[in-house]
Amino acid sequence: MISVNPATEEVIKTFDPHNDSKLEDILKQSQKAHLIWKESTITERKVYNIKLKENLSKKRDELAKLMTTEMGKPITQSYAEIDKCCWALEFYAEKADTFLSPQLVETESPKSYVRFDPLGIILAIMPWNFPFWQVFRFSAPSVVAGNSALLKHASNVSMCSLAIEELYARSGFPENLFRSLLISGERALNLLKDPLIKAATLTGSEYAGIAVATEAGKHLKKVVLELGGSDPFIVLEDAEIEKAAFWAVKARTINNGQSCIAAKRFIIVEDVYEKFKEAFVEEMKKLKVGDPMDTSTDVGPIARKDLLEEIEGQVTKSVSEGAKILLGGKRMNTRGYYYPPTILDNVTPEMKCFKEEIFAPVAPLIKAKNHKEAVLLANDSRFGLGASIWTRDLQKAEIMASEMETGTVFINGMVKSDPRLPFGGVKASGFGRELSYFGIREFVNIKSVVIES
């Protein structure tokens, strides 16, 4: 397992994977920790969440730089990611009682209520693109609910993975309640066979989701899947074009374009297509590509060499199918895995850049006759994670939102996650929800208790 700085292509550190004996020991220790932890009250657990938040905040500078070094996101976005993790920890510390306290239900019996009891060890298989947020988005609610957590992180962010384990250890949680596993994806799948693993959550590709869901199904394990996205960004004829173009650039290039909920298909009604295109190109030209440690950098490198090569293939194929390059379109001739902000014109639904998720700052422009065709084009995807609609007609936008086959719709704003709102998708973007009270209840036993006398 190798950690490589994508901005310099230099090897940072190598890791020896955990052998079978070590893995078995971690499983046993995690179960012991859960048995201790589940006996604590929600009120007691919340204290540890706050301590974890404080420790995370104290190491904000160090951890943000680690994140940027290991996977290449601009340092300003790394700081924001740490801050968002702190928010999630604080949110669940504040709301855990409300979300998990037994709920009385009126029936014919003298007393009926619903309990929310922890399941046990939850296996989290997480990606590299938000190496802290993806983990805390899962662990903040799941651990405060009484579960223990095993993290199989992407191998290129092993340093971030171990840093999170250390944070949990230093914050007073029972020893081994949260552990990082240095193992391959194949060995993580095999873990689902172990009876000590009660459920799993995965954020990653569609294909990884299918593999995890298939294996979990064989052993009747609960799973939550947050998979890929090809989010539509719809601009109607009455939109504020300059504002829409500004946020379109933000929505496409956040995290160097490597976000599941980044806008990936820009669907513009024909009346304002040329006007938006001109404004969008001008805004995209303003971006600074460079050293992700520089606070003035807007776009850093792609996280890995193999991903950069995949992006090159997707763009090349789309151009061969008829797409026209308005900006960028070629790998930068510099050290590091850099791909420039790119805009593709003349895109149709048959093209690779429309059908596939492109994990890079590459923006395909698609023309729609009207808002109805825009919705049809938006839904013409196997993905269904997020969408945004830009218009002054809020009534029309809300009707369109009801027709969108996605887990989230933003109107006059870019798609983003929020601890207060459920997050997840439909179709090939997965199932289940994270965040809010929906998320904390994914990994609990929703138990009915009825007292007859």
N, C-alpha and C positions, 0 to 999 in steps of 0.2 A: 504494500500500500504506500503510495507516494503522494506527497503534497508538493505541488509545483506552483510557483508564482506566475500567473498568466501574463503579467505585464513585462516580465523579464525572461521567462522560460527557464528560470533557474530552479533546481530542486531545493526545496526548503528542508524537508525532513522525510525520512522513510520510516515505516512502522511494520513490525512483525504482527501478522494476524494472530488473534487468540486461537490456541489449539483447542481440541475437543475437551480436554480435561479442564482447561481454564473456563471454557464456556459453560460446562456443566456446573462448575463451582459457582459461577456468577448467577446462574439460574437458581440454585439452591439458596444462595445468600439473598437474592431478590425476594424469594418467597418468604424467607424468615422476616425480612424487613416489612413486607406487606402485612404479615400476621400481627406484627407489633403496631404498625401504623393504623390499621383498620380499627383498632381498639380506641384510638384517640377520638376526641370530638371534633366536629367541624370548627368550632371556635378555637380549639388548640391548633389545628392544622393551619388556620389562616395566619397565625403568628409567624409561622415559618415562611409562608409566601411573602410576607412583608420583609422579613429578614433577607430572603433571597433577592427581593427587589432592591434592597439597600446595597447588598454586596455587588449586584450587577451594575448598579449606578456608580458605585465607587470605582469600578474597573472599566468604566465606559470608554475611556480613551484607549486603554490597552487592548480591549476586546474589539473595538471598532477597527483599529489598525490591523489586528490579527485577521479579521474578516476580509478586509480589503487586500491584504497580502496573499491570503490563501485562495480567494476566488475572484478578485478583481473589481468589485463594485466601487464606485466613487466614494471617497471617505466620508463626504457629507451624508450620503445615503446610509453608510454603515452606522454613523452616529444616530441617525433617525431610527434605524432598525433596533438598536439597543434601547432607545427611548420607548419604542412601541412595545418591546418585551416587558419593560417595567410597567407600562400601562396595563398590560394584560394581567400581570401578577397582582397588581393593586386592584384591578376590577374584580377578579375572582375572590380576592380576600374580602372585598366589600360585599359581594353578592352571593357568596357560597351558601350562607344560611338561608337566604331567600330561595335559591335554586334547589337546595337539597333537603330542606326541612320536610318532615312528613306532612302530607296534605290530607286533611280530613275530607271524606266523601260521604254525602248523605245517602244512606240506603235504608232498607227496612230493619237492619240490624242495629243494636245499641251503639256500636262504634265500628266504623270502617275508615281505613286510611291507606295511603300509598307511601311506601318507604323507597329511598334511593340508596341502595347499598353498593359498596365497591365490588368489583369483579375479581381483582387480583393483579397479576402481572399483565401489563399491556405492552406489546411490541410495537415500537414506532420506527418505520422505515422512511427516512427523510432525505430530501434532495439538497443540493449544494447552493441553490440560487439565493435562498434566504436562510443561511446556516444557523442563525439564532432564532429568528421569528418563527420559522416553521416548527421548531422544536418547542418553544414556549407556548405557541398557539395550541399545541396538544398537551404539554405537560402541566401548564398552569391550572387548567380545570381538572385534568385527570388525576393528578396527584392530590389536590385538595379534596377530591371526592373520596380519597382513601386507597387509591391504587398505587402500585409500584410501577416503574417504567424502565424498559430496556430500549436503548436507542441504537439502531443500526443506521449511522449517518452515511452519506455519500463518501466514498474513499478519498476524494480529493479535498475534503474539509475535516480530516481526522483531528487536526489541532483544535478546531472549533468544537468538535464533539467532546473531546477530553476536557476542554475548558468549561463546558457546561456541566459535565460530571463533577468537576472540582467545585464549581459554584454551589451545587446542591450539597456536596459534602461539607463545605465550609459554613453552610447556613443552618446547621443543626438538625436537618432531617435524619431519620434513622439511617444508620450505615447501610449502604448498598440499596437504598430505596430507588435511586436513580443511577443507572450504570450505562456506560457507552460500550458497545460491542465493536471490536475491530474484526469484522468478518465480511465475507463476500455476500452478494445478493442471493446466491444459490444456498448458502448456509443459513441465511436469514429465512428463506422459504422453508427449509427443513425444520427450523425452530417451531413452525406452526403445528407440527406434529406432536410437540411436547405437551402433555396435559397441564403443565404449570402455566403455559401461555394461554390466557383466557380470551384475548382479543387482539386485534392489530389495526393500526392505522397507517396509511401510506399516502404520501404526497409525491407524485412523480409522473412518469409517462403512462400513456394508455396501455402500453404493452406490459409494463411492470404491474399495473393495476390488475390486468387480466390474470397474470401469474399468481399474484397474492390472493385474489378473490377465488381462483380455482383451487388453490391449495387449502385456503381457509374453509372453503365449502366442503372439501373432503372430510374435514375434521370438525365441522359444525361450529366454527369460530366466527364471532362477530367481527366485521371489518368496516372501516370508514375509508373511502377512497376520494382523494382530491387529485384529479388527473390533469391532463392538458387542457388548453383552451385556445380558441381562435376568435377572440372577442370582437364583435362588430362595433364600430364607431360610426353612428349614423348622423349625417348632417342634412337637415331639411332646408327648404328654400327660405324660411324665415329665421334661420339661426343667426346669431351674432358671429359672423364669419371670422373676424380677427381673433375673437376670444376662443372660438372652436379650434382654430388652427394652432393657437398657442398651447391649448391643453392637449390637442392631438399629438404634438411633439412630446410633451411630458408623458402622455399615456403610452406612447410607442417606445420611448427610449429609457424609461425607468429601469434601473438595474441592468443597464446596457442592453435593454430589450429582452432580458431573460427573466420574464415573469409570466406565470400562467394567466394572470388577469391583465396583462398589458393589452392595449388595443392592437389588433393584428389584421383586421380587414376594415378599410375605410370606405364606407358606402355613402356616396354623395348624390343627392338628387340632381338631375341634369341642369336645372335652372341656375344652380350656383356652383356647378362642378368646376368650371374654369377659374372662377374667383377663389374658391377654396384651395384649389391646386396651387395657384400662384402664391397665396398667403402661406400655405403649408411648406412649400419649398423654401420660401424666404426664412421662415422660422427655423426650419431644420438646418439651414446653412449657418445659423448663429451658434450652433453647438460646438463646444470645444472637446475634441477627442485627444486623450493623452494619459499622463501618469495619474492613476486613480488616487494616489496619495495627495495630489495637488487639489486644494479646495476649490479651485476654479474649473476643474475638469467636470464636464457633463456626461461624457461617455468614456468608459474604460474598456479593457479587453474582454473578449469572450473567455469563458472560464477554462476551457480545455481545447487542445489542438484538434482533437477528433470532432468536436462540436463546430469549430471554425470551418473545417473541411466539409462538414455536412451542410452548413449554411451556404457555402460557395456552390455546392451542387444544386441546392434548391433554387437559388437565384439564376444560375446558368440555365437550368431546365425551364424555368418560367420564361426567360427571355427567348429561348428557342421555341416556346409555345406562343409567342406573340407579345409578351409584356415589353414595355419600353422603359429604359432606365432614365429617370429624370435627375437623379442625384446618386452619387456613390456607385455601388454595384460591383466593386472589386476589393479584394483583400488589400489592406494597407501594406506597403513595402517598408516595414519597420520591425524591430524586435518586439516580440509579444504577439498575442493572439488577437490582433485588432481587426475589426470589420467596421467600416464607416457607416454613418447614418445613410440609409438608402431608401429611395422612393421609386416605386414601379407604377407606371401608368398603363392604361389600356388593358387592365386585368379583367378576366372573365372567370366564371365559376369552374371551367374545365381545367384551369391552370394549377400547377403545383402550389404556387404561393397562395392560392385561395383555399385549396383543399387541405393542405397540411399546416400544422403549427410551425411557424418559423421563430426560433428562439434567438432573436437578434434584432438590432435596430433597423429592421426592414419593413417598409410600409407599402402595401399594395392598395392602389386606388381603384374603386369599382363604381361605375355610374349606374344610377337607378332612375327610372322614369318618374316615380313619385314615392310617397311614403309607404304605400301598400307594397310596391315592389321592393322597397328597401327592407321591409320586414321579411318578405319571402327570401331575399338574398341572405339576410342575417341568419335565418333559420336553416338555410341550405348548407348545413355543416353537421358533421357527426359530433361536434363538440357543443357544449352548452354551459359555459361557466359564468361569464359576465357579458354585459352590453352597456353601451351608453348612447343616449339620444340627445341631439342638440337642436332646440327649437324654442321659439317664444310661446308657442301654443301648448301650454301645459296639459290641457284637457286631451288633446290629440296624443301627446306623449304618454300619458297614463294609459290610454287605450292601447297604444303600441306596446307599452311595457307588459300589459296583460297578455299580449300575443307572442311575446318573446319566449323562446325555449331556452331559458337560462336560469341560473340560480340567483343572479343579481342583476338589477338594472339601475343605472344612474341616469338621471335626467339633468342635463347641463352641468355635468361633472364627470371626472374620470373615475373609473372603477377602482375601489380600494377596499381592503378589509378593515373591520372595526370590531373590537371585542364585544360591543353591545348588540351586534347584528349577526345572525347566522350566516355562515360562509360555506359554500359548496356548489356543486353543479348537478346537471342532469345529462342524459345521453352518455357519450364517451368521456365526459368530464368527471364521471364518478357518481357516488351516492353517499348519503349520510351528510351530516353537518358538523362544522367546527364553530367555536365561539358562541357567545350568548348562552342562554339557558338550554338551547337545543344541543349545543356542543358538550356541555358538562354532563348531560344525561345520556350521551351515546355510550359511555363506558361505565354504566351502573346497572344493577339489577333493579328494575322497576317492579317492586314487590307489593302486592295487595295483601293487607292484613284485615281480617274480618272477625270481630268479637260478637258471638251470638248471645252470650249471657254473662 
